[in-house]
Amino acid sequence: MIHLEEKENGLCIIKVVMREVHTLDVPDLKEKIQQAIVEKGIKKMVLDLSNVKLITSTGIGIFLNINQILKSQLRLACPNEDVKKVLELTKVTSVIKLFNSVDEALAGF
């Protein structure tokens, strides 16, 4: 579901290893990310969406919730065109910064 890579100073990259982020999977995904934040002391996070092909409004809600927990220190990276379009149409990109690569997202902190 997720692959976690810890960096220095409370920074973490989480790769979402799911093709679809939809209603049925949202509770598990949210729980795993929140658990990682608490257990690892994560202060800043990049979510790598390169494997995600489809996202629903419930999935978007997770990102907004995680961004709130991290006090706006969440970055989204590597969305495909369909996911990017959904994030832009729902105005998520006005709240959470979106980057074309993980490296760009890391540099965005």
N, C-alpha and C positions, 0 to 999 in steps of 0.2 A: 504494500500500500504506500509506504514512504521509505525513502533511503536518506539517512541523516549523515551529514558531514560537518563536524565541528571545526570552526576556525578559532582564532584568538579573540580575546576580549568579549566573550558572550555572543559572538557572531556564529551563525549556523546557516548551512545551505540544506534545504530539504527538497529532495526530488520526489514529486508526486508520481508514483509508479502505478498509475491507473489510466486506462484509455478514456473512461467516462467518469466525471464527477457529478453524480446525480443523487437524487433524494435518498435512495436506499443506502448508499455508502457514506453519506455525509456524517452521521453520528460517529461512526468508527474513525473516520479521517480526522474529524474535529478532536475527538478524544486523544488520538495518538499525537497530534501536533501539540495540544495543550499539555499533555503529559510530558512531552519532550521539553517544552518551555520551562516547566517547573523543575523537572529532574536535572536538566543540563544548565539551568540558570541562563537561558537564552534571552538576550536583550535586543538583538537585531537578527532578522531572518530574510533570506532570499528563498522564495518558492520557485523551484524549477518546474515549469509546466510543459516541458518538451514532449513528454509522453501523452499528455492530455489531448484528446481529439474532440471532446464534447464536454460542455459544462452547463449546468442548469442554474436557475436563480438560487436554489438552496445551496449549491456549491459556492456561488458567489458570496452568499451570506457568511460562510466560513471565513473567507478571506477578510471580509470587513470586521468580523469578530476578532480574528487573530491580530489584525492591524490595531484594533482598539486595545487589546491586551498588551501589545508591544509598544504602545504609545506612538503610533505612526512610524514604526521602524521596520515595516514589512515592505519588501520589494518583490514584484512578480517578474519572472524572466522566461524567455523562450516560448511564448505562446504561438500556436499555429495561427493562420489567418482567421479561421472560424472562431476560435477562442478569443482572439484579439478583438474581433468585431463585437462579440457579445460583451466583453469587458468595456469597450468604448461606448456601445449603445446604452448600457446600464449605468454609465457615468462612474464606474468603479475607478477608472483612470484619473478622475479628478480628486480621488481620495488616496489611492495607492499608486505609486509610481511603477510604470511598466517598462521593461528593458528587453532588447532583442537577444541578449546573452547574459549568462551568469556573471561573467567578468565585468560587463557594463553595470550590472546591478550592484556588484560588490564595490565598484568604483563610485557608485552613486551615494554611498554613505558619507 
